[in-house]
Amino acid sequence: MAGAGLAAPLWDVHNGQGLRQLAELGLALLLSSLIGWERAAQQKSAGLRTHTLVGIASALMMEVSQHGFTAVLGLQNVSFDPSRVAAQIVSGIGFIGGGLIFVRRDAVRGLTTAATIWLTCAVGMACGGGLPILALAVTALHFLVVRGYPLMTSRLIPATAGGTFEARLTYRTGAALLPRLMETCTRSGFRIVQVKVERLPGRADDAARVLLGLEGTGDSSGLASELFQDAGVLDVEVSAAADDE
């Protein structure tokens, strides 16, 4: 019996090392790379490499769960539950997802990226578990939710519900201009939640750049026009702030 076990071929689909398993790992690589590319395009903390590694690692662990213990199944008093490895994958991915979530003041950031890591893990598990159709469907649903839902909610949610904005201003220093600009923001119906000032060395006009995080229901385009009326302001850009992704 021992000799027969040693004679078993290494390259064999029945022992988990064949073309089908390699194809499943390749599909996990492709789908997780697509999800990671979308996150990288949004400049999120977990991008292409993180999502790709999570996807192919999850797929490999599912392959090990299904095929890695077949040699001991015929032994006496040995039982095997392949779902235990899958359950541990789901528990373990929480450490990565939890590390992507952080709280700044009253805002929670990183929730969407953490959820995407969890989804990529599930896609990899589906690929490794021999469920490619489900893996493809969930990857398509990911793009629908992440790309399509913001467009839909921007049309369905009234503007009076308020929102978060970022005002980027370049202005001349030395004239106590920043307090006036901040007062303009509050007078326009916005609450300032973040102030980040950066000097711009090498410019002849001795300019600085400030990032103001704003919350409120005011008119963002009107705010940009009002800020630009000040003679010391060189450039103004007001845009919707990034969400909890």
C-alpha positions as CSV (number, residue, x, y, z in Angstrom):
1,M,0.0,0.0,0.0
2,A,2.9,2.4,0.8
3,G,4.5,1.7,-2.5
4,A,1.2,2.4,-4.3
5,G,0.9,5.7,-2.5
6,L,4.4,6.8,-3.5
7,A,3.7,5.8,-7.1
8,A,0.7,8.2,-7.3
9,P,1.4,10.9,-9.9
10,L,2.1,14.4,-8.7
11,W,0.2,16.0,-11.6
12,D,-3.3,14.7,-11.2
13,V,-6.6,16.5,-11.1
14,H,-7.9,13.9,-8.6
15,N,-5.4,14.9,-6.0
16,G,-6.0,18.6,-6.5
17,Q,-3.0,19.4,-8.7
18,G,-4.3,19.5,-12.2
19,L,-5.4,21.9,-15.0
20,R,-8.8,22.5,-13.4
21,Q,-7.2,23.7,-10.1
22,L,-4.8,25.9,-12.0
23,A,-7.7,27.4,-14.0
24,E,-9.5,28.1,-10.8
25,L,-6.5,29.9,-9.4
26,G,-6.1,31.8,-12.6
27,L,-9.8,32.9,-12.5
28,A,-9.3,34.1,-8.9
29,L,-6.2,36.0,-10.0
30,L,-8.2,37.7,-12.8
31,L,-11.3,38.6,-10.8
32,S,-9.5,39.8,-7.7
33,S,-7.2,41.9,-9.9
34,L,-10.2,43.6,-11.5
35,I,-11.6,44.5,-8.1
36,G,-8.2,45.6,-6.9
37,W,-7.8,47.8,-10.0
38,E,-11.0,49.6,-9.3
39,R,-9.9,50.3,-5.7
40,A,-6.5,51.5,-6.9
41,A,-8.2,53.8,-9.4
42,Q,-10.0,55.4,-6.5
43,Q,-6.7,55.7,-4.6
44,K,-7.9,53.7,-1.7
45,S,-5.6,52.3,1.0
46,A,-6.0,48.7,-0.2
47,G,-5.4,48.5,-3.9
48,L,-4.4,46.1,-6.7
49,R,-1.8,44.0,-4.9
50,T,-3.8,43.6,-1.7
51,H,-7.0,42.5,-3.4
52,T,-5.2,40.2,-5.8
53,L,-3.3,38.5,-3.0
54,V,-6.4,38.1,-0.9
55,G,-8.3,36.5,-3.9
56,I,-5.7,34.0,-4.9
57,A,-4.8,33.1,-1.3
58,S,-8.5,32.4,-0.5
59,A,-8.7,30.3,-3.7
60,L,-5.6,28.3,-2.7
61,M,-7.0,27.7,0.8
62,M,-10.2,26.4,-0.7
63,E,-8.2,24.0,-2.9
64,V,-6.3,22.8,0.2
65,S,-9.6,22.4,2.0
66,Q,-11.0,20.1,-0.7
67,H,-7.9,18.2,-1.8
68,G,-5.2,18.6,0.8
69,F,-6.4,16.0,3.2
70,T,-7.4,13.2,0.9
71,A,-4.4,11.1,1.9
72,V,-5.6,10.7,5.4
73,L,-9.3,10.1,4.8
74,G,-8.8,6.3,4.5
75,L,-7.1,6.0,7.9
76,Q,-9.0,4.5,10.8
77,N,-10.7,7.0,13.2
78,V,-10.0,9.9,10.9
79,S,-12.9,12.3,10.0
80,F,-12.7,15.4,7.9
81,D,-15.0,18.4,7.6
82,P,-13.9,20.5,4.6
83,S,-16.1,23.5,5.7
84,R,-13.8,24.1,8.7
85,V,-11.0,25.6,6.5
86,A,-13.5,27.9,4.7
87,A,-14.9,29.1,8.0
88,Q,-11.4,30.0,9.2
89,I,-10.8,32.0,6.0
90,V,-13.8,34.1,6.7
91,S,-12.7,34.7,10.3
92,G,-9.1,35.5,9.3
93,I,-10.0,38.1,6.6
94,G,-11.5,40.2,9.4
95,F,-8.0,41.1,10.6
96,I,-7.2,42.7,7.2
97,G,-10.6,44.4,6.9
98,G,-10.4,45.7,10.5
99,G,-7.1,47.3,9.8
100,L,-8.6,49.4,6.9
101,I,-11.2,51.0,9.0
102,F,-10.3,54.1,11.0
103,V,-12.2,56.9,12.7
104,R,-11.3,60.6,12.3
105,R,-13.3,63.0,14.4
106,D,-16.9,61.9,13.9
107,A,-16.3,60.3,10.5
108,V,-15.7,56.6,9.8
109,R,-13.5,55.8,6.8
110,G,-12.5,52.6,5.1
111,L,-15.8,50.7,5.4
112,T,-16.3,50.2,1.7
113,T,-12.7,49.1,1.1
114,A,-12.9,46.7,4.0
115,A,-16.2,45.3,2.6
116,T,-14.5,44.9,-0.8
117,I,-11.6,43.0,0.8
118,W,-14.3,40.7,2.3
119,L,-16.0,40.3,-1.1
120,T,-12.7,39.6,-2.8
121,C,-12.1,36.8,-0.3
122,A,-15.5,35.3,-1.1
123,V,-14.8,35.5,-4.8
124,G,-11.5,33.7,-4.3
125,M,-13.2,31.1,-2.2
126,A,-15.9,30.6,-4.9
127,C,-13.1,30.1,-7.6
128,G,-11.3,27.6,-5.4
129,G,-14.5,25.9,-4.6
130,G,-15.4,25.2,-8.2
131,L,-18.1,27.9,-8.5
132,P,-16.9,30.1,-11.3
133,I,-20.3,31.4,-12.4
134,L,-21.0,32.7,-8.9
135,A,-17.6,34.3,-8.8
136,L,-18.1,36.1,-12.1
137,A,-21.6,37.2,-11.0
138,V,-20.4,38.6,-7.7
139,T,-17.5,40.5,-9.4
140,A,-20.0,42.1,-11.8
141,L,-22.3,43.0,-8.9
142,H,-19.3,44.6,-7.2
143,F,-18.8,47.0,-10.1
144,L,-22.6,47.7,-10.2
145,V,-22.6,48.6,-6.5
146,V,-19.4,50.6,-6.2
147,R,-19.7,52.4,-9.5
148,G,-23.4,52.6,-10.1
149,Y,-24.9,53.2,-6.7
150,P,-23.2,56.6,-6.1
151,L,-24.7,57.8,-9.4
152,M,-28.1,56.5,-8.4
153,T,-28.1,57.9,-4.9
154,S,-26.9,61.3,-6.0
155,R,-30.1,61.6,-8.1
156,L,-32.5,60.0,-5.5
157,I,-31.3,61.7,-2.3
158,P,-32.4,65.3,-2.1
159,A,-29.6,67.9,-1.9
160,T,-31.2,69.4,1.2
161,A,-30.0,66.3,3.1
162,G,-26.6,67.9,3.3
163,G,-23.2,66.5,2.4
164,T,-19.5,66.8,2.9
165,F,-17.2,68.9,0.7
166,E,-13.6,69.8,0.3
167,A,-12.5,73.3,-0.5
168,R,-8.9,73.6,-1.9
169,L,-7.7,77.2,-1.9
170,T,-4.4,78.7,-2.9
171,Y,-3.9,82.2,-1.4
172,R,-1.3,84.8,-0.6
173,T,0.0,84.7,2.9
174,G,0.8,87.6,5.3
175,A,-2.6,89.3,5.2
176,A,-4.5,87.2,7.8
177,L,-6.6,85.9,4.9
178,L,-7.4,82.4,6.1
179,P,-9.7,83.4,9.0
180,R,-11.7,85.5,6.6
181,L,-12.0,82.6,4.2
182,M,-13.1,80.3,7.0
183,E,-15.7,82.9,8.1
184,T,-17.0,83.0,4.6
185,C,-17.5,79.2,4.6
186,T,-19.5,79.3,7.9
187,R,-21.5,82.2,6.7
188,S,-22.5,80.2,3.7
189,G,-24.0,77.4,5.8
190,F,-21.1,75.1,6.1
191,R,-19.3,73.7,9.2
192,I,-15.6,73.3,9.0
193,V,-14.5,69.9,10.2
194,Q,-10.9,69.9,8.9
195,V,-8.2,72.5,8.2
196,K,-4.9,71.5,6.5
197,V,-2.4,74.2,5.4
198,E,0.6,73.6,3.2
199,R,3.2,76.2,2.3
200,L,4.3,76.4,-1.3
201,P,8.0,77.3,-1.4
202,G,9.6,78.6,-4.5
203,R,6.7,80.8,-5.6
204,A,7.2,84.5,-6.0
205,D,3.9,85.5,-4.5
206,D,4.6,83.6,-1.2
207,A,1.4,81.5,-1.5
208,A,0.0,78.7,0.6
209,R,-2.6,76.0,0.0
210,V,-5.3,75.1,2.4
211,L,-7.7,72.2,2.4
212,L,-10.9,72.8,4.2
213,G,-13.2,69.9,5.1
214,L,-16.8,71.2,5.1
215,E,-20.2,69.8,6.0
216,G,-23.5,71.5,5.4
217,T,-26.4,72.1,3.1
218,G,-25.2,75.3,1.4
219,D,-24.5,75.8,-2.3
220,S,-21.0,74.6,-3.0
221,S,-20.8,76.4,-6.4
222,G,-21.9,79.6,-4.8
223,L,-19.3,79.2,-2.1
224,A,-16.5,78.8,-4.7
225,S,-17.6,82.1,-6.4
226,E,-17.7,83.9,-3.1
227,L,-14.3,82.7,-2.0
228,F,-12.8,83.7,-5.3
229,Q,-14.0,87.3,-4.9
230,D,-11.3,87.9,-2.3
231,A,-8.3,89.5,-4.0
232,G,-5.8,87.4,-2.1
233,V,-7.3,84.1,-3.4
234,L,-5.4,82.7,-6.4
235,D,-7.2,79.5,-7.0
236,V,-10.4,77.8,-5.6
237,E,-11.8,74.3,-6.1
238,V,-14.8,73.0,-4.2
239,S,-15.8,69.3,-4.7
240,A,-17.7,66.6,-3.0
241,A,-15.6,64.8,-0.4
242,A,-14.7,61.2,-0.7
243,D,-17.3,58.9,1.0
244,D,-16.6,56.1,3.5
245,E,-14.7,54.0,0.9
